Amino acid sequence: MTARHNPATQTVRAVGAMFGACVLALSLAGCADSGADRVRAVLARDATSADSPPPEIDAKNVSPGSFRLVGADSAGTEYYLGTHVGEGVCLLVYPVAEGWTLGCGAAEGLSVGAGATTAWVGAADLSGMTATENLAETVYIRQG
């Protein structure tokens, strides 16, 4: 018995192979997002009432209305991301012993020291320091 050449079968197989390759490429691309991409996604979402930091926070170098609450750590300290009026992002840590602290810089690698806590954005480890907590895979925290 000889095999018959069926163009329709070959077309279906070729389309299936291309579809599989596209699905694989898209799934791998999704895994390759950067910390800066995650920070931008937080800042791009619609604001809610929870995104407003307490009124005593006077952050003149943060664009008005740009703060987004990322979350709170196990001690109840809140972490907000905001857009810097120039370029980059700002990380607000509240409350801390001094009231609050704010640092601004690049969307990946910005770190803020707040007493015995160090918080940073973008990547799970910073200069060899590994996070003990993370919020939304965006803000990383090291206590002590």
N, C-alpha and C positions, 0 to 999 in steps of 0.2 A: 504494500500500500504506500502510495506516495503522498507526501504532505502537500496540501494546496496552499497557495499564497492568498491570503484574505486581507486586502488593504484596510477594511473596516476594523478588523481585529488589531492590526498594527497601529492604527490611529488611536484606538482606545488605550492600548498599552503605552504609547508615547505620551498621551495626555495624562494618564495616571502617573507616569514617572515624573513628568514635569510638576504636577500637583504635589507629589510627595516631596520633591526637592524644594519647592516653595514653602511648604509647611515646615520642613526642617530648618530652612534659612530663617524664617520668621521666628521660630521658637528659639533658635540660637541668638538672634538679634535681641530678643526680649531679655535674655539672660545677661547681655552685655551692657545693660544700661549703667550709667555712671552715677555716683553720688550726686553730682551736679544736676543730672537729669531728675533725680528724685526730689532735690531741693526745689527745682523749677516747678515740678508738678505740685508740690505743697503750696507754693506761692501763687500758682495759677488757679487754684480751686476757688470757688465762690466763698466769700466771707460769711461767717455765721456770728451770732452774738457771742459765742465762746471765744472768738478770735480777738476780742478787744482786751488788751492788757489792763490792769487796774489803772484808775485815773491818775495816781501819783507818779506814774511812769512818764517822764518828760524826755522822749527820745527824738530830738530835733533832727538827727541825721538819718531818720527812717522815714520813708515816704508815707504820708498820711494814709491810713486805711489799709496798709499793706501787711500788717501783722497777721500771721496765721498760727494758731495754737497747734503745736505738733503733739503735745501730750505732757503728762506728768510722770516723774520717776517714782520709785517705791517710797521715797521720803515725802512725796507730795509737792516737790518743786516743779514748777511749770516751765516749759521751754517753748518759746515763740520764735518763728522766723519772720523776717521782714525784709523789704527791699531797701537798700541803701540809696540815699538821694543822689549819690554820684554813680557808682558802679559797684556791683557785688550784692552781698546779703548781710543781714545783721542777725545775731542770735541773742535773744533776751532770756535771761535766767531770773526767775522770780518765785518765791522770795528767797533771799539769802541774808546772812547776818547784817550786811550793809544796806539792806533794802532790796536792791536789784543790781544786776550787772548786765552790761551790753557790750558786745564786740562785733566789729564789722570787718568784712574782707571778702575773699574769694568764696564761691559757692562750694568749694571742696577744699577741706583742710583748715578752715577757720576754727580756732579754738578759743574758749573762754574759760578762765579760771574763776571759780566762785568758792572761796574758802578751801576746804579739802576736796572739792569736786572740780573735775575738769570735764567740760562738755565740748564736743566738736561736731562738725557736720561733714557728711560726704562718705567717709570710708570707715570700716569697722576698727581699724587700728591706726594710731597716729604716732609716728616716730617710735614704734615698738611698744606703745602703750595700748593694751587691749581693753575694750569696753566691758564694763560689768552689766550695763543695761543699754538697750537701744529703743528708740521711739520711731516707729514707722520706717525702719531702715534708713533713717535720715539724720537723726540726732543721736550721737553716741555719748555715753556718760561713764565716767570712772570715778567711783567714790573712794576717798582715802588716798 
